[in-house]
Amino acid sequence: MNEQEELSDAIINFQVKHHVNNTDLAFASHLSVEKVHAMKVGDGQFTAEEVNQLYDYMSANA
């Protein structure tokens, strides 16, 4: 499994566990909905810093 698949799986698992959609996750993690969606589907522009920001949020709220 590559890093993108791991990120996608982590986002989906978090969303299922906490019953949140892309909009809710974006608002809570202080990222744009477009960034969260791009990370989830592996398409678009996002930085390693933004990925770490999302991982940090999900870890703190697991």
KEKE-3310 file (N, C-alpha, C; in steps of 0.2 Angstrom, whole numbers, plus 5000, padded with zeros to 4 digits):
npx = (5004:5003:5008:4998:4987:4986:4984:4971:4963:4965:4958:4945:4942:4942:4931:4920:4920:4918:4907:4907:4908:4917:4916:4914:4925:4935:4932:4934:4948:4954:4957:4954:4939:4941:4954:4954:4946:4954:4965:4959:4954:4966:4970:4974:4981:4991:5000:5014:5014:5001:4995:5001:4995:4982:4983:4988:4977:4967:4973:4973:4960:4955)
npy = (4994:5011:5028:5037:5029:5025:5037:5040:5029:5031:5044:5040:5030:5037:5046:5038:5032:5043:5049:5060:5071:5077:5091:5093:5088:5096:5109:5107:5103:5114:5115:5117:5112:5107:5103:5093:5084:5082:5075:5064:5057:5057:5066:5081:5096:5097:5100:5092:5097:5101:5088:5083:5091:5087:5073:5076:5082:5071:5061:5067:5067:5055)
npz = (5000:4996:5001:4997:4996:5010:5016:5010:5015:5029:5031:5026:5035:5047:5045:5044:5057:5065:5060:5050:5036:5021:5022:5036:5041:5035:5040:5054:5054:5049:5036:5018:5010:4997:4998:5007:5000:4989:4995:4999:4987:4980:4971:4964:4971:4985:5000:5009:5022:5024:5023:5035:5044:5043:5047:5060:5066:5065:5073:5086:5088:5088)
capx = (5000:5007:5006:4992:4981:4986:4980:4964:4960:4964:4952:4938:4940:4940:4925:4915:4921:4916:4901:4909:4909:4922:4915:4915:4932:4939:4931:4938:4955:4956:4959:4948:4935:4944:4961:4952:4944:4960:4969:4955:4954:4973:4970:4974:4987:4991:5007:5016:5012:4993:4994:5003:4990:4976:4985:4988:4970:4964:4977:4971:4953:4954)
capy = (5000:5017:5033:5040:5024:5025:5043:5039:5025:5035:5049:5037:5027:5043:5049:5033:5031:5049:5051:5066:5071:5081:5098:5094:5087:5101:5114:5105:5103:5121:5115:5118:5106:5105:5100:5086:5079:5080:5070:5058:5054:5057:5070:5088:5099:5098:5099:5088:5101:5100:5081:5082:5095:5083:5068:5078:5083:5065:5058:5071:5066:5048)
capz = (5000:4995:5005:4995:4998:5017:5018:5009:5020:5036:5030:5026:5042:5052:5043:5046:5064:5068:5056:5047:5029:5020:5024:5043:5043:5033:5045:5060:5053:5046:5029:5013:5008:4991:5000:5010:4995:4985:4998:5000:4981:4978:4965:4965:4974:4992:5002:5015:5028:5024:5025:5042:5048:5044:5052:5067:5069:5066:5079:5092:5089:5087)
cpx = (5004:5004:5000:4986:4981:4982:4973:4960:4960:4959:4946:4937:4939:4933:4919:4915:4917:4910:4902:4910:4915:4922:4917:4922:4937:4938:4935:4945:4958:4959:4953:4945:4939:4951:4959:4950:4949:4964:4965:4955:4961:4974:4970:4981:4986:4998:5008:5013:5004:4991:4995:4998:4984:4977:4985:4981:4966:4967:4974:4964:4951:4949)
cpy = (5006:5022:5036:5035:5024:5031:5042:5035:5028:5040:5045:5033:5032:5045:5044:5032:5037:5052:5058:5066:5076:5088:5098:5093:5093:5107:5113:5105:5109:5120:5116:5112:5103:5101:5093:5081:5077:5075:5064:5054:5053:5061:5077:5090:5100:5096:5094:5091:5100:5093:5080:5085:5090:5077:5070:5079:5076:5061:5061:5069:5059:5045)
cpz = (5000:5000:5004:4997:5006:5019:5016:5014:5027:5036:5030:5032:5047:5051:5045:5053:5068:5065:5054:5040:5028:5022:5032:5045:5041:5038:5051:5060:5051:5040:5024:5012:5002:4993:5003:5005:4990:4988:4999:4993:4978:4971:4967:4969:4982:4995:5008:5021:5029:5026:5032:5046:5049:5048:5059:5070:5070:5072:5085:5093:5088:5092)
residu = (MET:ASN:GLU:GLN:GLU:GLU:LEU:SER:ASP:ALA:ILE:ILE:ASN:PHE:GLN:VAL:LYS:HIS:HIS:VAL:ASN:ASN:THR:ASP:LEU:ALA:PHE:ALA:SER:HIS:LEU:SER:VAL:GLU:LYS:VAL:HIS:ALA:MET:LYS:VAL:GLY:ASP:GLY:GLN:PHE:THR:ALA:GLU:GLU:VAL:ASN:GLN:LEU:TYR:ASP:TYR:MET:SER:ALA:ASN:ALA)
# end
